[in-house]
Amino acid sequence: MFEACGTKNNTIALEAVAQDGSPPLSVPRKKREVSRKHLVNMLNFLNFKDETILVCFKHVKYDTAITLKARPQPCLDGKLECLWVKDDGLEQKLATHRYESFIVPDPYEPLHVSARLLDVTTDGISFHLPDTCSEIRSRRINRHPCRDITVRFLQNGALFNGDLIDFNAATFRVEVACAPPQSFQWVTRATPVHVVLSDNEEVLYSGDCEIISQSAGQKIRSFVMRPVHSRICRFEPKDYRSSRHSLVPSPDAVFVDPLTGKTVNLKVVDLSGSGLSVEESEENSVLLPGRIIPELNIDLAGILSIKCSAQVVYRNVQEGVGGTVSIKCGLAILDMDIKEHVRLLALLHQATDRNSYVCNKVDMEALWELFFHTGFLYPEKYSFIQAQKEKFKETYEKLYNSNPHIARHFIYQKNGRIYAHIAMVRFYEYTWLIHHHAADKRSGKKTGLSVLEQIGRCINDSHSLSSTRMNFVACYYRPDNRFPQRVFGGIAKQINDMNGCSVDAFAYFHYQKGAVGQWDLAGPWSLHRTQTEDLAELERFYRHASGGLLLHALDLEPHMLNHDEIGREYENIDFRKEKHLFSLKRNGKLKALFVINVSDIGLNMSDLTNCIHTIIVDEDDFPSGTLFMIYSLLSKYYDNEKIPVLLYPASFAERKQIPYDKIYHLWILNMQYTDGYFKSIDWMMHHHHE
């Protein structure tokens, strides 16, 4: 609204600040008359909030302007009495300045009041109110006063500390202190300044700014600054961005501005799973590019309210017909509770296709029918789960109808019938496992690809949220199954970078408990809990053998050895997840590493989440009998008699003539490479039949 020059006290120069940083205007462009009745109501509202008016004075000799803050008392008629806000230099200012008028602050319609002075003392001031006063309509961006916001001000290695005085969406004013050996002579207007604003708990803004103007103070100096960029890039830019939707009714974005303590309510123009855009009025805009909003609520007609943290990533100003100005600001969602994010995605996926569902309540009988009808549960797989089918049913009831934050499912459903399904479960610290992809071709649509596109959109919207813990997604598939080989193999081929997407082959078989008797650990062989150096040696082997993402995705990096946050999360929601690492050595040299994953029966249909991952590091002098002796020792961790085993590299099983049921490929996608996923899915949607 008005820019304060000088020090951070109650003396404020009456200067309207232009949006483009041009010299201040002394006269408002337009005025609208307001009645005394309305003025009295506004003054009483300020009294109710214990806020102040700005009383304008001019120096009797030099004609310079100042304003002093005063608290209006309850007003009944034409007389207004106010008490001064404490000011150490008040007596001298009153002696050297003459009263002019006063300003009634308001975010939307500030008033300029030419009231007749009745009395002025060092305690207060009183006026006779006029019949009418004027709205101040400068068509400039109002400045919002701030308090308790600290500033770090860095330029060419010189660091100054201070406070944020006021701001708007185009500029802000800071006041910084200088203490020896610092000197304000170190600050140059030609060089951008890096500014960090915080409330002593979290950063609210950081960015490079240019200095528009500065005072001449020696110990304390104020600077008016403007961000260098009107757009920031918070995340890695991508060709395939989140789909944005203009909803009817349109939601509201509501937050308490941490810089001012005021509530801000803005209309949402469009919304996606990773961000939103809003409209602001020119006069009261507060969304400075780069600002962080720690707590923002997205409210949809009182039906749905979702809380998140967000950052302003751009501010676009467009002039319309008749000089009207529209401002559209984009915000990136930084984080959101994972369950609330699922609710948002469910709404947006329905807006895209009314038959697409995310984590909806599922008719379990219809889902099991899909699994059997499509051949997803083929006879060999069903024979494996049949003996424990009740446990499978129990696990799936919990997964699908309790909606735990470790799992998500995507369904294409029409008239109550499920035509396609895919799911994902967070099984490692930063890796989600895609599984249970089944599609009924009788729908007449590419429903299998449709749910793959759904899960891709979810991944694209989710991975940047820290609460999702999604750095990688992975999938086990059989290369002799044409559809997943075409899809996931095609994605790996499209990306063509092992750091972005890798595929490793495992031999899959079942170890029958009791197949090997007791084994004497004496001799050159030893089995012990994995140590950090074992994982470092594993890393050297895998980099040579593959160079893919396996160790990153499966938490087999050395620094992840004792990290088990995901296990505690499973335990908190009454699911089972244990992980044990063992190293097999011969004469002190690492030969193999065993990852013992123990989880609820049925979390994965093929029990790939309840199996022994075996990585052979050195196959020289490594008889297969020794390997099976180790399986005998490790089988104590499992209740079932037949224990699934995944053996890497698969070629070891062939060379050692170890019987195996099938080959599984483990496909892993780095979330920084999702464009390759969408390019492949797009191409298949237009060129392939399922």
C-alpha positions as semicolon CSV with decimal commas, in nm:
position;residue;x (nm);y (nm);z (nm)
1;M;0,000;0,000;0,000
2;F;0,255;0,257;0,113
3;E;0,629;0,233;0,125
4;A;0,804;0,313;0,448
5;C;1,134;0,496;0,407
6;G;1,396;0,529;0,675
7;T;1,408;0,311;0,986
8;K;1,166;0,046;1,106
9;N;0,960;0,266;1,338
10;N;0,622;0,429;1,309
11;T;0,738;0,698;1,066
12;I;0,638;0,600;0,714
13;A;0,671;0,811;0,401
14;L;0,349;0,825;0,204
15;E;0,465;0,681;-0,129
16;A;0,264;0,449;-0,352
17;V;0,507;0,199;-0,504
18;A;0,471;0,120;-0,871
19;Q;0,455;-0,242;-0,987
20;D;0,746;-0,194;-1,229
21;G;0,972;-0,025;-0,976
22;S;0,920;0,319;-1,131
23;P;0,928;0,634;-0,912
24;P;0,646;0,654;-0,658
25;L;0,325;0,836;-0,733
26;S;0,218;1,120;-0,508
27;V;-0,143;1,140;-0,628
28;P;-0,385;0,847;-0,672
29;R;-0,510;0,802;-1,025
30;K;-0,878;0,753;-0,943
31;K;-1,104;0,834;-0,650
32;R;-1,445;0,714;-0,540
33;E;-1,643;0,897;-0,277
34;V;-1,731;0,705;0,041
35;S;-1,988;0,814;0,301
36;R;-1,913;0,900;0,663
37;K;-2,128;0,603;0,768
38;H;-1,902;0,363;0,584
39;L;-1,592;0,538;0,722
40;V;-1,719;0,505;1,081
41;N;-1,782;0,132;1,028
42;M;-1,428;0,083;0,901
43;L;-1,281;0,277;1,192
44;N;-1,475;0,065;1,442
45;F;-1,356;-0,249;1,264
46;L;-0,995;-0,132;1,309
47;N;-1,068;-0,074;1,678
48;F;-1,216;-0,424;1,700
49;K;-0,894;-0,569;1,554
50;D;-0,678;-0,336;1,767
51;E;-0,516;-0,198;1,452
52;T;-0,410;0,152;1,349
53;I;-0,468;0,437;1,106
54;L;-0,186;0,637;0,945
55;V;-0,193;1,008;1,026
56;C;-0,016;1,216;0,760
57;F;0,198;1,520;0,847
58;K;0,421;1,759;0,652
59;H;0,724;1,941;0,783
60;V;0,644;2,307;0,849
61;K;0,964;2,425;0,679
62;Y;1,087;2,156;0,439
63;D;0,751;2,016;0,321
64;T;0,868;1,653;0,368
65;A;0,602;1,396;0,456
66;I;0,577;1,149;0,743
67;T;0,300;0,931;0,883
68;L;0,239;0,835;1,246
69;K;0,041;0,537;1,366
70;A;-0,263;0,595;1,589
71;R;-0,523;0,361;1,737
72;P;-0,883;0,474;1,669
73;Q;-1,120;0,464;1,966
74;P;-1,486;0,359;1,928
75;C;-1,665;0,608;1,706
76;L;-2,038;0,686;1,725
77;D;-2,083;1,002;1,521
78;G;-1,869;1,263;1,352
79;K;-1,597;1,286;1,617
80;L;-1,297;1,048;1,616
81;E;-1,044;1,020;1,897
82;C;-0,717;0,826;1,855
83;L;-0,426;0,731;2,080
84;W;-0,070;0,742;1,947
85;V;0,131;0,424;1,910
86;K;0,446;0,463;2,120
87;D;0,712;0,664;1,935
88;D;1,029;0,791;2,104
89;G;1,052;1,098;1,879
90;L;0,682;1,184;1,886
91;E;0,705;1,518;2,070
92;Q;0,965;1,661;1,833
93;K;0,779;1,537;1,525
94;L;0,458;1,703;1,638
95;A;0,645;2,026;1,702
96;T;0,801;2,039;1,355
97;H;0,517;1,898;1,141
98;R;0,163;2,006;1,061
99;Y;-0,133;1,772;1,023
100;E;-0,261;1,705;0,667
101;S;-0,501;1,404;0,661
102;F;-0,516;1,041;0,760
103;I;-0,528;0,702;0,586
104;V;-0,755;0,411;0,683
105;P;-0,562;0,099;0,574
106;D;-0,754;-0,177;0,400
107;P;-0,627;-0,455;0,168
108;Y;-0,894;-0,374;-0,090
109;E;-1,023;-0,018;-0,038
110;P;-0,789;0,206;0,167
111;L;-0,945;0,544;0,241
112;H;-0,793;0,890;0,229
113;V;-0,971;1,114;0,485
114;S;-0,935;1,493;0,490
115;A;-1,074;1,532;0,843
116;R;-1,071;1,861;1,037
117;L;-0,824;1,857;1,324
118;L;-0,981;1,918;1,667
119;D;-0,688;1,858;1,900
120;V;-0,344;1,700;1,906
121;T;-0,129;1,616;2,210
122;T;0,151;1,372;2,287
123;D;-0,120;1,128;2,403
124;G;-0,347;1,137;2,102
125;I;-0,526;1,323;1,829
126;S;-0,892;1,396;1,755
127;F;-1,081;1,488;1,438
128;H;-1,416;1,597;1,308
129;L;-1,500;1,353;1,030
130;P;-1,611;1,487;0,690
131;D;-1,936;1,386;0,524
132;T;-1,739;1,194;0,259
133;C;-1,387;1,064;0,200
134;S;-1,209;0,901;-0,097
135;E;-1,097;0,550;-0,182
136;I;-0,732;0,531;-0,282
137;R;-0,721;0,363;-0,622
138;S;-0,368;0,395;-0,746
139;R;-0,392;0,074;-0,953
140;R;-0,060;-0,026;-0,800
141;I;0,029;-0,330;-0,596
142;N;-0,037;-0,278;-0,227
143;R;0,256;-0,334;0,006
144;H;0,192;-0,563;0,299
145;P;0,367;-0,486;0,630
146;C;0,554;-0,777;0,790
147;R;0,697;-0,865;1,126
148;D;0,917;-1,137;1,275
149;I;1,056;-1,235;0,934
150;T;1,435;-1,249;0,927
151;V;1,650;-1,175;0,625
152;R;1,985;-1,313;0,515
153;F;2,135;-1,091;0,249
154;L;2,438;-1,228;0,059
155;Q;2,639;-1,064;-0,219
156;N;2,991;-1,156;-0,331
157;G;3,067;-1,330;-0,001
158;A;2,939;-1,044;0,216
159;L;2,657;-1,155;0,449
160;F;2,418;-0,911;0,619
161;N;2,130;-0,995;0,853
162;G;1,809;-0,802;0,908
163;D;1,432;-0,796;0,885
164;L;1,163;-0,791;0,618
165;I;0,965;-0,466;0,648
166;D;0,700;-0,502;0,380
167;F;0,643;-0,672;0,045
168;N;0,415;-0,729;-0,249
169;A;0,423;-0,976;-0,537
170;A;0,667;-0,761;-0,736
171;T;0,905;-0,609;-0,479
172;F;0,993;-0,620;-0,112
173;R;1,180;-0,402;0,135
174;V;1,434;-0,526;0,386
175;E;1,626;-0,351;0,658
176;V;1,972;-0,487;0,734
177;A;2,234;-0,400;0,992
178;C;2,602;-0,342;0,938
179;A;2,865;-0,421;1,202
180;P;3,245;-0,390;1,167
181;P;3,428;-0,510;0,972
182;Q;3,123;-0,506;0,743
183;S;3,058;-0,204;0,524
184;F;2,763;-0,109;0,308
185;Q;3,025;-0,003;0,053
186;W;3,057;-0,377;-0,022
187;V;2,704;-0,377;-0,167
188;T;2,684;-0,293;-0,537
189;R;2,359;-0,226;-0,722
190;A;2,493;-0,380;-1,044
191;T;2,525;-0,729;-0,892
192;P;2,229;-0,951;-0,792
193;V;2,184;-1,020;-0,422
194;H;2,085;-1,363;-0,289
195;V;1,812;-1,316;-0,028
196;V;1,674;-1,573;0,216
197;L;1,358;-1,496;0,416
198;S;1,263;-1,716;0,712
199;D;1,054;-1,717;1,026
200;N;1,334;-1,881;1,230
201;E;1,173;-2,222;1,174
202;E;1,171;-2,267;0,797
203;V;1,275;-2,090;0,481
204;L;0,990;-1,892;0,324
205;Y;1,176;-1,752;0,024
206;S;1,519;-1,766;-0,136
207;G;1,629;-1,618;-0,463
208;D;1,847;-1,376;-0,655
209;C;1,720;-1,018;-0,650
210;E;1,819;-0,685;-0,794
211;I;1,841;-0,371;-0,582
212;I;1,592;-0,105;-0,695
213;S;1,672;0,154;-0,431
214;Q;1,840;0,192;-0,094
215;S;1,859;0,439;0,188
216;A;2,184;0,605;0,297
217;G;2,197;0,475;0,655
218;Q;2,542;0,393;0,793
219;K;2,455;0,128;1,054
220;I;2,107;0,033;0,935
221;R;2,001;0,054;0,574
222;S;1,681;-0,035;0,391
223;F;1,681;-0,188;0,043
224;V;1,392;-0,222;-0,200
225;M;1,445;-0,534;-0,412
226;R;1,288;-0,718;-0,700
227;P;1,340;-1,088;-0,790
228;V;1,555;-1,133;-1,100
229;H;1,332;-1,411;-1,234
230;S;0,953;-1,423;-1,268
231;R;0,969;-1,802;-1,300
232;I;1,168;-2,063;-1,109
233;C;1,236;-2,430;-1,185
234;R;1,179;-2,626;-0,864
235;F;1,197;-2,971;-1,025
236;E;1,368;-3,125;-1,325
237;P;1,185;-3,003;-1,638
238;K;0,999;-3,274;-1,830
239;D;0,823;-3,308;-2,163
240;Y;0,537;-3,504;-2,006
241;R;0,390;-3,283;-1,738
242;S;0,103;-3,351;-1,503
243;S;-0,244;-3,318;-1,656
244;R;-0,420;-3,004;-1,533
245;H;-0,796;-2,987;-1,487
246;S;-1,035;-2,695;-1,456
247;L;-1,291;-2,831;-1,214
248;V;-1,653;-2,720;-1,172
249;P;-1,702;-2,593;-0,909
250;S;-1,350;-2,458;-0,895
251;P;-1,164;-2,511;-0,566
252;D;-1,020;-2,238;-0,343
253;A;-0,660;-2,211;-0,231
254;V;-0,661;-2,086;0,130
255;F;-0,362;-2,015;0,353
256;V;-0,249;-1,795;0,638
257;D;0,032;-1,588;0,490
258;P;0,337;-1,648;0,712
259;L;0,477;-1,307;0,616
260;T;0,174;-1,107;0,730
261;G;-0,037;-1,340;0,945
262;K;-0,340;-1,263;0,722
263;T;-0,566;-1,524;0,562
264;V;-0,547;-1,536;0,181
265;N;-0,824;-1,697;-0,027
266;L;-0,764;-1,738;-0,401
267;K;-0,961;-1,910;-0,674
268;V;-0,797;-2,214;-0,834
269;V;-0,783;-2,189;-1,214
270;D;-0,659;-2,542;-1,275
271;L;-0,530;-2,827;-1,066
272;S;-0,309;-3,134;-1,108
273;G;-0,156;-3,391;-0,878
274;S;0,168;-3,192;-0,864
275;G;0,055;-2,830;-0,871
276;L;-0,211;-2,567;-0,923
277;S;-0,258;-2,221;-1,068
278;V;-0,457;-1,941;-0,905
279;E;-0,584;-1,595;-0,990
280;E;-0,480;-1,290;-0,791
281;S;-0,600;-0,931;-0,793
282;E;-0,335;-0,685;-0,906
283;E;-0,367;-0,458;-0,602
284;N;-0,338;-0,728;-0,335
285;S;-0,118;-0,991;-0,493
286;V;0,117;-1,164;-0,251
287;L;0,255;-1,457;-0,454
288;L;0,613;-1,352;-0,514
289;P;0,786;-1,612;-0,741
290;G;0,995;-1,841;-0,523
291;R;0,780;-1,794;-0,211
292;I;0,712;-2,106;-0,006
293;I;0,368;-2,153;0,149
294;P;0,422;-2,404;0,435
295;E;0,052;-2,484;0,478
296;L;-0,198;-2,438;0,196
297;N;-0,550;-2,584;0,187
298;I;-0,720;-2,681;-0,137
299;D;-1,093;-2,662;-0,060
300;L;-1,358;-2,795;-0,299
301;A;-1,701;-2,658;-0,209
302;G;-1,664;-2,771;0,150
303;I;-1,668;-3,136;0,037
304;L;-1,297;-3,200;0,003
305;S;-1,017;-3,017;0,185
306;I;-0,658;-3,117;0,119
307;K;-0,357;-2,972;0,299
308;C;-0,016;-2,934;0,137
309;S;0,297;-2,722;0,127
310;A;0,364;-2,537;-0,198
311;Q;0,599;-2,298;-0,372
312;V;0,521;-2,020;-0,620
313;V;0,698;-2,110;-0,945
314;Y;0,570;-1,838;-1,178
315;R;0,370;-1,517;-1,194
316;N;0,217;-1,409;-1,527
317;V;0,069;-1,061;-1,568
318;Q;-0,158;-1,001;-1,869
319;E;-0,327;-0,679;-1,969
320;G;-0,677;-0,708;-2,109
321;V;-0,928;-0,481;-2,278
322;G;-0,968;-0,139;-2,119
323;G;-0,649;-0,164;-1,920
324;T;-0,770;-0,450;-1,701
325;V;-0,498;-0,668;-1,558
326;S;-0,519;-1,041;-1,481
327;I;-0,256;-1,221;-1,278
328;K;-0,211;-1,597;-1,288
329;C;0,033;-1,766;-1,052
330;G;0,151;-2,125;-1,061
331;L;0,236;-2,322;-0,748
332;A;0,420;-2,652;-0,727
333;I;0,309;-2,889;-0,452
334;L;0,615;-2,962;-0,238
335;D;0,462;-3,217;-0,004
336;M;0,131;-3,362;0,103
337;D;0,014;-3,642;0,328
338;I;0,019;-3,952;0,110
339;K;-0,342;-4,049;0,186
340;E;-0,464;-3,699;0,104
341;H;-0,266;-3,708;-0,219
342;V;-0,441;-4,032;-0,315
343;R;-0,778;-3,859;-0,261
344;L;-0,668;-3,578;-0,490
345;L;-0,548;-3,821;-0,758
346;A;-0,875;-4,016;-0,736
347;L;-1,068;-3,696;-0,810
348;L;-0,842;-3,595;-1,100
349;H;-0,839;-3,940;-1,260
350;Q;-1,218;-3,939;-1,255
351;A;-1,210;-3,597;-1,422
352;T;-0,998;-3,750;-1,700
353;D;-1,201;-4,069;-1,745
354;R;-1,508;-4,154;-1,539
355;N;-1,419;-4,524;-1,559
356;S;-1,070;-4,476;-1,409
357;Y;-1,047;-4,533;-1,035
358;V;-0,761;-4,483;-0,790
359;C;-0,763;-4,668;-0,457
360;N;-1,140;-4,703;-0,458
361;K;-1,332;-4,952;-0,244
362;V;-1,312;-5,273;-0,441
363;D;-1,563;-5,555;-0,483
364;M;-1,314;-5,830;-0,401
365;E;-1,517;-6,100;-0,571
366;A;-1,510;-5,897;-0,894
367;L;-1,134;-5,852;-0,859
368;W;-1,066;-6,222;-0,803
369;E;-1,290;-6,298;-1,103
370;L;-1,072;-6,068;-1,317
371;F;-0,754;-6,240;-1,198
372;F;-0,886;-6,586;-1,289
373;H;-1,070;-6,487;-1,608
374;T;-0,769;-6,310;-1,761
375;G;-0,531;-6,595;-1,680
376;F;-0,334;-6,379;-1,436
377;L;-0,391;-6,661;-1,186
378;Y;-0,288;-6,943;-1,419
379;P;-0,302;-7,303;-1,289
380;E;0,062;-7,324;-1,175
381;K;0,039;-6,998;-0,984
382;Y;-0,294;-7,093;-0,828
383;S;-0,154;-7,428;-0,714
384;F;0,110;-7,230;-0,525
385;I;-0,142;-7,011;-0,339
386;Q;-0,434;-7,255;-0,309
387;A;-0,323;-7,409;0,020
388;Q;-0,315;-7,062;0,181
389;K;-0,595;-6,895;-0,011
390;E;-0,766;-6,771;0,308
391;K;-0,450;-6,582;0,407
392;F;-0,434;-6,438;0,057
393;K;-0,794;-6,319;0,084
394;E;-0,725;-6,164;0,425
395;T;-0,419;-5,978;0,297
396;Y;-0,609;-5,843;-0,002
397;E;-0,899;-5,721;0,210
398;K;-0,650;-5,518;0,414
399;L;-0,467;-5,387;0,107
400;Y;-0,770;-5,286;-0,094
401;N;-1,029;-5,175;0,159
402;S;-0,817;-5,035;0,443
403;N;-0,629;-4,817;0,192
404;P;-0,290;-4,825;0,368
405;H;-0,035;-4,566;0,259
406;I;0,209;-4,838;0,149
407;A;-0,015;-4,952;-0,138
408;R;-0,210;-4,811;-0,433
409;H;-0,431;-4,972;-0,693
410;F;-0,570;-4,855;-1,026
411;I;-0,883;-4,997;-1,181
412;Y;-1,069;-4,952;-1,507
413;Q;-1,430;-5,029;-1,416
414;K;-1,754;-4,989;-1,608
415;N;-2,105;-5,067;-1,488
416;G;-1,961;-5,235;-1,180
417;R;-1,742;-5,471;-1,381
418;I;-1,362;-5,454;-1,349
419;Y;-1,191;-5,467;-1,689
420;A;-0,832;-5,387;-1,591
421;H;-0,622;-5,363;-1,278
422;I;-0,271;-5,275;-1,173
423;A;-0,126;-5,211;-0,827
424;M;0,188;-5,089;-0,660
425;V;0,330;-5,136;-0,313
426;R;0,612;-4,953;-0,141
427;F;0,842;-5,238;-0,046
428;Y;1,179;-5,068;-0,009
429;E;1,270;-4,735;0,148
430;Y;1,246;-4,537;-0,177
431;T;1,113;-4,797;-0,422
432;W;0,757;-4,890;-0,518
433;L;0,691;-5,228;-0,677
434;I;0,441;-5,242;-0,967
435;H;0,255;-5,572;-0,986
436;H;-0,073;-5,756;-1,050
437;H;-0,135;-5,620;-1,397
438;A;-0,443;-5,787;-1,547
439;A;-0,674;-5,678;-1,830
440;D;-0,993;-5,817;-1,985
441;K;-0,989;-5,772;-2,363
442;R;-1,368;-5,803;-2,383
443;S;-1,406;-5,436;-2,296
444;G;-1,316;-5,351;-2,655
445;K;-1,063;-5,093;-2,535
446;K;-0,693;-5,096;-2,457
447;T;-0,771;-5,119;-2,088
448;G;-0,438;-5,281;-2,000
449;L;-0,252;-4,985;-2,145
450;S;-0,508;-4,752;-1,989
451;V;-0,420;-4,857;-1,633
452;L;-0,051;-4,844;-1,722
453;E;-0,108;-4,484;-1,826
454;Q;-0,296;-4,427;-1,499
455;I;-0,013;-4,560;-1,288
456;G;0,231;-4,355;-1,495
457;R;0,035;-4,036;-1,426
458;C;0,030;-4,125;-1,057
459;I;0,406;-4,178;-1,059
460;N;0,460;-3,848;-1,238
461;D;0,244;-3,664;-0,985
462;S;0,379;-3,839;-0,677
463;H;0,752;-3,889;-0,697
464;S;0,846;-3,528;-0,614
465;L;0,659;-3,544;-0,281
466;S;0,895;-3,642;-0,001
467;S;0,615;-3,822;0,187
468;T;0,577;-4,066;-0,104
469;R;0,938;-4,189;-0,080
470;M;0,941;-4,266;-0,452
471;N;1,283;-4,242;-0,613
472;F;1,236;-4,564;-0,811
473;V;0,960;-4,789;-0,934
474;A;1,029;-5,153;-1,014
475;C;0,850;-5,447;-1,170
476;Y;0,919;-5,821;-1,201
477;Y;0,797;-5,975;-1,526
478;R;0,859;-6,287;-1,732
479;P;1,034;-6,209;-2,064
480;D;0,831;-6,486;-2,232
481;N;0,514;-6,291;-2,150
482;R;0,477;-6,079;-2,463
483;F;0,280;-5,786;-2,323
484;P;0,504;-5,685;-2,026
485;Q;0,812;-5,759;-2,234
486;R;0,687;-5,520;-2,499
487;V;0,588;-5,256;-2,243
488;F;0,870;-5,261;-1,988
489;G;1,136;-5,381;-2,229
490;G;1,022;-5,106;-2,468
491;I;1,055;-4,842;-2,196
492;A;1,411;-4,954;-2,117
493;K;1,494;-4,944;-2,487
494;Q;1,339;-4,598;-2,524
495;I;1,540;-4,454;-2,232
496;N;1,859;-4,639;-2,333
497;D;2,048;-4,538;-2,020
498;M;2,123;-4,778;-1,734
499;N;2,112;-4,487;-1,489
500;G;1,756;-4,415;-1,603
501;C;1,613;-4,765;-1,652
502;S;1,775;-5,104;-1,603
503;V;1,670;-5,467;-1,649
504;D;1,838;-5,759;-1,467
505;A;1,754;-6,127;-1,510
506;F;1,687;-6,359;-1,211
507;A;1,629;-6,735;-1,207
508;Y;1,316;-6,819;-1,003
509;F;1,258;-7,147;-0,823
510;H;1,130;-7,287;-0,493
511;Y;1,346;-7,434;-0,223
512;Q;1,178;-7,722;-0,041
513;K;1,244;-7,716;0,333
514;G;1,433;-8,017;0,457
515;A;1,587;-8,092;0,117
516;V;1,935;-8,051;0,263
517;G;2,048;-8,176;0,602
518;Q;2,256;-8,000;0,865
519;W;2,576;-7,840;0,747
520;D;2,899;-7,794;0,941
521;L;3,015;-7,431;0,906
522;A;3,374;-7,529;0,984
523;G;3,627;-7,492;0,699
524;P;3,686;-7,220;0,442
525;W;3,319;-7,115;0,426
526;S;3,155;-6,868;0,666
527;L;2,810;-6,710;0,685
528;H;2,757;-6,393;0,883
529;R;2,549;-6,078;0,899
530;T;2,634;-5,843;0,616
531;Q;2,875;-5,560;0,694
532;T;2,927;-5,227;0,519
533;E;3,240;-5,351;0,340
534;D;3,043;-5,646;0,200
535;L;2,800;-5,403;0,037
536;A;3,092;-5,201;-0,098
537;E;3,233;-5,519;-0,258
538;L;2,885;-5,603;-0,391
539;E;2,872;-5,256;-0,547
540;R;3,203;-5,313;-0,723
541;F;3,079;-5,647;-0,860
542;Y;2,742;-5,515;-0,976
543;R;2,891;-5,209;-1,143
544;H;3,107;-5,447;-1,349
545;A;2,832;-5,705;-1,414
546;S;2,543;-5,471;-1,493
547;G;2,579;-5,105;-1,401
548;G;2,204;-5,074;-1,345
549;L;1,985;-4,958;-1,058
550;L;1,940;-5,283;-0,865
551;L;2,144;-5,193;-0,556
552;H;1,996;-4,844;-0,530
553;A;1,638;-4,968;-0,556
554;L;1,676;-5,267;-0,319
555;D;1,847;-5,064;-0,041
556;L;2,178;-5,243;-0,089
557;E;2,397;-4,933;-0,084
558;P;2,653;-4,936;0,202
559;H;2,496;-4,639;0,385
560;M;2,153;-4,809;0,384
561;L;2,269;-5,113;0,582
562;N;2,089;-5,039;0,910
563;H;1,812;-4,821;0,767
564;D;1,469;-4,978;0,816
565;E;1,208;-4,704;0,828
566;I;0,984;-4,900;0,590
567;G;0,976;-5,200;0,826
568;R;0,847;-4,981;1,109
569;E;0,582;-4,832;0,880
570;Y;0,454;-5,179;0,793
571;E;0,445;-5,270;1,161
572;N;0,246;-4,955;1,245
573;I;-0,036;-5,063;1,011
574;D;-0,031;-5,427;1,122
575;F;0,157;-5,563;0,821
576;R;0,464;-5,780;0,838
577;K;0,793;-5,684;0,675
578;E;1,135;-5,803;0,780
579;K;1,467;-5,786;0,599
580;H;1,784;-5,974;0,690
581;L;2,113;-5,957;0,502
582;F;2,370;-6,236;0,510
583;S;2,710;-6,264;0,345
584;L;2,866;-6,595;0,241
585;K;3,247;-6,593;0,225
586;R;3,519;-6,842;0,134
587;N;3,854;-6,777;0,303
588;G;3,731;-6,428;0,386
589;K;3,634;-6,343;0,025
590;L;3,273;-6,249;-0,050
591;K;3,104;-6,514;-0,264
592;A;2,732;-6,432;-0,233
593;L;2,487;-6,204;-0,059
594;F;2,142;-6,315;0,058
595;V;1,850;-6,074;0,108
596;I;1,589;-6,240;0,328
597;N;1,256;-6,063;0,270
598;V;0,976;-6,181;0,497
599;S;0,628;-6,033;0,448
600;D;0,260;-6,122;0,461
601;I;0,156;-6,412;0,241
602;G;-0,010;-6,272;-0,070
603;L;0,137;-5,923;-0,062
604;N;0,259;-6,032;-0,404
605;M;0,090;-6,322;-0,589
606;S;0,416;-6,493;-0,677
607;D;0,549;-6,415;-0,328
608;L;0,835;-6,213;-0,472
609;T;0,808;-5,998;-0,160
610;N;0,840;-6,304;0,063
611;C;1,148;-6,473;-0,082
612;I;1,526;-6,502;-0,077
613;H;1,708;-6,275;-0,320
614;T;2,048;-6,427;-0,389
615;I;2,327;-6,235;-0,559
616;I;2,629;-6,442;-0,660
617;V;2,934;-6,217;-0,644
618;D;3,205;-6,473;-0,725
619;E;3,105;-6,807;-0,880
620;D;3,456;-6,961;-0,891
621;D;3,489;-7,263;-0,660
622;F;3,122;-7,228;-0,568
623;P;2,940;-7,565;-0,587
624;S;2,562;-7,554;-0,607
625;G;2,543;-7,790;-0,307
626;T;2,695;-7,519;-0,088
627;L;2,429;-7,274;-0,206
628;F;2,147;-7,512;-0,109
629;M;2,304;-7,572;0,231
630;I;2,279;-7,197;0,291
631;Y;1,911;-7,205;0,188
632;S;1,859;-7,479;0,445
633;L;2,004;-7,257;0,716
634;L;1,806;-6,951;0,610
635;S;1,476;-7,135;0,570
636;K;1,410;-7,090;0,942
637;Y;1,283;-6,737;0,866
638;Y;0,985;-6,873;0,670
639;D;0,671;-7,051;0,779
640;N;0,583;-7,203;0,444
641;E;0,746;-7,527;0,327
642;K;0,827;-7,406;-0,024
643;I;1,037;-7,089;-0,023
644;P;1,061;-6,874;-0,338
645;V;1,415;-6,790;-0,447
646;L;1,535;-6,526;-0,694
647;L;1,891;-6,594;-0,808
648;Y;2,115;-6,338;-0,979
649;P;2,273;-6,362;-1,224
650;A;2,038;-6,608;-1,393
651;S;2,332;-6,744;-1,592
652;F;2,474;-6,890;-1,268
653;A;2,177;-7,128;-1,246
654;E;2,235;-7,243;-1,604
655;R;2,608;-7,293;-1,561
656;K;2,563;-7,483;-1,233
657;Q;2,263;-7,677;-1,373
658;I;2,034;-7,557;-1,097
659;P;1,672;-7,639;-1,190
660;Y;1,454;-7,330;-1,204
661;D;1,088;-7,264;-1,286
662;K;1,122;-6,949;-1,493
663;I;1,325;-6,634;-1,557
664;Y;1,209;-6,307;-1,407
665;H;1,335;-5,971;-1,527
666;L;1,358;-5,701;-1,264
667;W;1,283;-5,369;-1,437
668;I;1,371;-5,053;-1,245
669;L;1,288;-4,695;-1,346
670;N;1,462;-4,387;-1,206
671;M;1,201;-4,116;-1,143
672;Q;1,417;-3,856;-1,317
673;Y;1,348;-4,041;-1,646
674;T;0,968;-4,062;-1,657
675;D;0,951;-3,901;-2,002
676;G;1,075;-4,230;-2,150
677;Y;0,789;-4,414;-1,978
678;F;0,524;-4,191;-2,132
679;K;0,683;-4,188;-2,477
680;S;0,668;-4,568;-2,484
681;I;0,311;-4,587;-2,352
682;D;0,196;-4,320;-2,599
683;W;0,354;-4,507;-2,889
684;M;0,193;-4,836;-2,785
685;M;-0,148;-4,675;-2,736
686;H;-0,139;-4,564;-3,098
687;H;0,043;-4,854;-3,266
688;H;-0,029;-5,176;-3,077
689;H;-0,315;-5,402;-2,989
690;E;-0,310;-5,564;-2,646
